[in-house]
């Protein structure tokens, strides 16, 4: 249903609203990624990215790099995903997009990298999200932190992080 609405939105989007068109194309890319049609996901993502480059919209270009990383996680190709997340993080830091920075740091936890490095990245994401009051995202951050502590062999810290994730999930009625 989402895909149908997005295709209709793309069809009805005024040509003059290139930013909206890029947002729609990026969303269509995400739907293709979810059904594992990676070729179509990349095609729509690159078209959206081209529009954002024309608009000189750094934040949206960073979103494209982040979403490309998520596609590579789904493939899976962790090395390509890492490159995409690092590029998105670089762009978000360049323009001071704190929400994007926190999102990139969280998404980097999906890569099977060094758990100690990933724990540091998640702690930075948590600090940013706490300062922005992003409660729902904090549940996800703490859940991912618990997983990384488990990978690092620190069961007590993992259980503490998972308890905090549960508390945030309860606060937001998340599943």
N, C-alpha and C positions, 0 to 999 in steps of 0.2 A: 504494500500500500504506500509506504514512504517513497519507494522508487517511482511509482506512478505519479504521485503528487509532485515530486521533484522534476520529473520529465515535463509535466504540464507547466510547472513554474518556469522552467528553462524556455519552453516554447512561448510563453506569454511575457517573458521578461523583456522590457524595452531595451533595444540595442544601445541606447544612450546610457543605461545604468550598468556599466561594465563591472563595477564592484559587486553589485548584487548578482550579476551573471556568474562572476568568479566564485562567489560563495555557493551558489546553487551547484555549479560544476564540481566544486570540492566536496559537497555533500553527496552528489551522485557517485563520485569516486569512492567515498566511504561505503556506500551501499554495495558497490561492486566488490570491494575488499571483503565485506562481511560474507558474501556468497562465494568467495574465493575465485572470482573472475579477475585475476590480477592484471591481465593485459588491458582490460577495459578500465580498471581502477587507475592504472598508470596513465592511460590515454586522457581520461577526464582530468586527472590531477595536473598533468602537464599543460593542458589547455587553460585550466584555471591559473596556473602559475604564470603562463604567458601574459594573461590579462593583468595580473598583479604586478608583473615586471613593467608592463607598459604604464601602469598607474603609479609606479615607484612606491608601492605599498609594502614596506619592509616587514611589517607585522604579518601581513597575509602571505608574503613569500615564506616567512618563517613557519607559518601554519602549514603551508604546502610541504616544506621539508619535514616537519614533524609527522604529517600524515603519510608521507612517503616512507618514513621510518616504520610506522605502524604496518604498512603493507609488507615491508621486508620482514617484520617480526612474524607476520602471518604466513609467509612463504615457506619456511623460515630461512633468513639469511642475516644472522646477527651482525656480521661485519658491515654490510651495507646499511643496516638499520642504525648502527652506531654512527656511521658517517653522517647520515641524515639528521639524527638527533643532535649531533655535535654542531652541524651547520645551523640548525634551527636555534640551538642554544646561543651560538655566537651572534646571530642576528638579533635575537631577543635581548641579549645583554647590551648590544650596540645601541638599541633604541630604548632600553630601560623598561621593557614589557615584563613586569614581574609575574603576571599570571602565566604568560608563555614560558618564562624561565622555570617556574615551578612545575609546569606541565612537562617540559622537556626532561627535567631532572627525575620526575616520577617515571616517565616512560623509559628512561635509560635503565630502570630497574628490571625491565622485561628482558634485557640482554644478559646472558649468563657470563657476566664479567666478574671481577674481583669483588666479593661481598663487602669488604672493608671500604673500598672506594664507593660502592653503591650505597652503603649505609650513610656515608658522609653526604652524598648527593640527596638522599631522601631526607636527611635532617635539615638540609638547606631548603628543600621544597616545603617541609613542614613549617619551618620558621616563616617563610614567605606566606604560605596559606593561612597560618595563624594570624599574621599581621593584617591580612586582607579579610579575615573572618569567613573564610571559605570552608565551612563546616563539613559539607558532604565530601569534599575532596580529601579532607584530613583523614576520614575513615579509610579511604583507599591508600593514602600515604602510609598510615600506620600498619595496614594490612601488608603492604609490600615490605615495610621495614621489618615486620615480624618474620617474613619469609627470608629476608637477607640475614637477620640475626641467626636464624636456624641454620642457614647455609654456612655461616661463620662458626657454628658450634656453640653459640651462646643461648642455651635454651631459656634461661631465666629472662633475659632481655627480650627474647622472641615472645614469650608468654605475656610479658608486660605490654609490648607493642600491640599484640593481638587483643588484649583486654581494652586498650585505648581505642583500637579500631572498632571493637564491638560497641563501646560507649558512644562513639560518633555515629555508628550505624543506627543505634537505638534512638539517638537524638533526632535523626533525620528520617526515621522509619524506612531505612534502606534494608534491602534483603542481603 
